[in-house]
Amino acid sequence: MRVAIAPVQLWRADTAGWSAQLSWAALRVAVDSAIGAELQARGLGRRWAYPLDVIRSARRNPTYSADPYALGVGRWRSTPPVPGTAMPPLLADNLRPLTAIDDTRYVLLPVELRADGAVGVLRLVLVDARSRSVLWVGDLAVPGGPRLVADLATRLADLIVEP
């Protein structure tokens, strides 16, 4: 069974620091692309649906699927979910068509990328779209700056596949 990785959903910049110079649109695409490339380089191949795959599938099925950039994770921005609890109904309803299209059950949601001082933090939530439940939650922290995107992709891949 394949696992889908949704595109990065939200961005919170530190307006006084390094992140003020970043374009959210460009950063989002760069992070999504880097995650897919790093996981493919580690041998996952087509066993996973990467962020750009999820976006393509949603665009090919606009009347059936939700906007992959607006899945409804806003409540998890300030308070992370607790593993074992149910997903918010809006998120569960938005994920179901996306997972049906790509024949996936589990979705790794990059909820928010934020600048926290000199550090970039990516909040991740793994959900089971069929049972509508939260399985795992974690924050990845890497130094901010020019290597942010590559470091985030590497750290995320380290969680899934041995380096």
N, C-alpha and C positions, 0 to 999 in steps of 0.2 A: 504494500500500500504506500502510495506517495504522500509526502508531506508538502504542504504549501507554505511559502513564506510571503506574507503580504508586504506591500510597499510600506516604507516608513510613513507613519500617519501624521505626527505632529512635530513641531519645532519650537523650542523656547530658547531664544538668543539671550546672551549676556550683552546688553547694549553698550556696556562700558569696556568690554574686553575684546579678545581676538575674534569672537563670533560675529561682531557687528559688521565685519567686512564680507561675510558670506551671503550668497544669494540662496534662499531656501529652495527655489525651484531647481537650481543647478546642484545643490548639495543633496537633495532628495534623490535625484537621478543617479548621482555619483555613488551614493551609499547603496542604493538598490542594485546597481550594476556590479559594484565591487563585491557585494555579498554573493551574488550569483556566480561571478567569475571565480572567487576563492573556493567556493564549495565544489564547483565543477573541476577546478584544478586538483582538488583533493580526491577526486574519483567518484563523487556522487552521481555524476552524469544526469540522466533523465529520470532518476528515481525520485527527484524532488521537483516541485514546481516553484521556480524562483520568482522574485518580485516582478521582473519584466514579463515572465510567462503569465502570471496572474493578471497583469495589466492588459496584455494582448488578448487573453481569453475574455475578459470583461468587455473589451472594446468590440470584439467580434459578436458578442451577445448582449447588446445594450438594453434590450427590452426584458431580458431575463435576469441579468446580474446587477448588483449594486456597484456604485462608484468605488473602485478599490482604494482610492485616496481618502475616502470619507466613510469608514466602516462603523463609526460610532464608539470610539474608545475614549472619548473625552473625559468620562468620569474616572478613568484610570490614570489620568495625567497627574493629579495631586495625590491620590490614594491608590496604591497598587492593589490589585485584587488578591484574594486569599485562595491558594490552591484548594480544590475540592468544592468551591462554591460555583453557583451558576453564573453564566455570562449574562450581561444585560440583554433583555429581549431584542432590542434594536440591533445590537451587534450579532447576536445569534441568527436573526432573520437575514441580515446582510451577508453573513458568511455562508449560509447554506447553499445558495445558488452558485457562489464562487467555487465551493468545494465540489459540488455536483458536476460542474463543467470540467474540472481538472481531475475528477475521480480521486479526491483526497478526503481524508477524514480529519487529520490534524493540521492546525495552522499555527505557525510561529508569527506572532504579531509584534513588529517593532512599533511599540505604542508611541514613544516620544524620544527624540534626540534633543538633548539640551546641553547648553553651556553652563557649567557649574564652576565658576572661577577659571582656573587654567586647565580644566578637565572637561572632556566631552563624555556624556553619559547617555547610553542607549537603553531604555527600558524595554524588556522583552517579556511577552506572555505567550505561553504555549497553551492552546485550547483544543478540546475535542469538539468539533463542530456538530457531530451527531448527537452526543449526549449533552451538548450545550454547557460544558463545564470547563473550568480553569484547571489546568494540570500543573503548571510550573510558572514561576515569576522570577525574574532576575534583572539586575542592572549591570551593564558592562561599562566600565570606566576606562578611558584612555586619555593620554595627554592631548590637549587641543592643539591646533596649529596645522601645518601643512601635511602631516601624516595621519590626520584624524580619520579620514575615510578608509585608508588602507589598514590602519590599526584596528578599527572597529570590525572590518570584514574578517581580519585574521583572528581576533578574539572570539567572534561569533563562531567561526569555523572550528576553532579549538574546542568549543563546547560540544560540537557535533561529531567531528572526525579527528583522530589523532594527527598531529602535525607530521 
